[in-house]
Amino acid sequence: MDQRLSIVTLGVDDLSRARAFYEALGWRVASEENADSIVCFTLNGIGFALYPRKKLIEDVGPQAGSGEATGAVTLAYNVRTREDVAKVLGEAERAGGVIVKPAQDVFWGGHSGYFKDPDGHYWEVAWNPFSPLDEAGNFAW
C-alpha cells in the first residue's frame, strides 16, 4: 500500500446544508454530476466528499453502528500565519460552524483553535511555525 490518502468522506445529515457551509468557506465543488447524492471537492492532491450519513452507514454495513460523529477523528487546516487562525475560525463561524476552542497559543509552540461543522465534525485550524506550508498550501513535517 502506497503512503497516501486519496479521499476523505464525511457523513452528513443534510447534504445541501453541508455543501452550503463548505462553499461559504470559499471551497469550490469539483463536479456537479450527482450533486444531489454526493458533493465532491478537490483539495491539494486529496478528494473531499460529503455524503448522506445514512447512505454511508449502509455502504459500510452494520458494523458501522449508528455512524454518529464522535470526535475521535479531527480534520486539520493549517494556515500560513498566526493571525490567520482567528481569521479562519471567524469564517467558519459566519458560515454556520461553532467555535469549540478559540485561537490560542498551544503547548507545542504553535497557535490553534477548533470549530465544529454543522454535522459535528471537528476541524483544527493551526499555525505551525515548524512546518510552513509550501506555495500550493501543502503541509510537510
Disulfide bonds with the S-S distance in Angstrom:
none
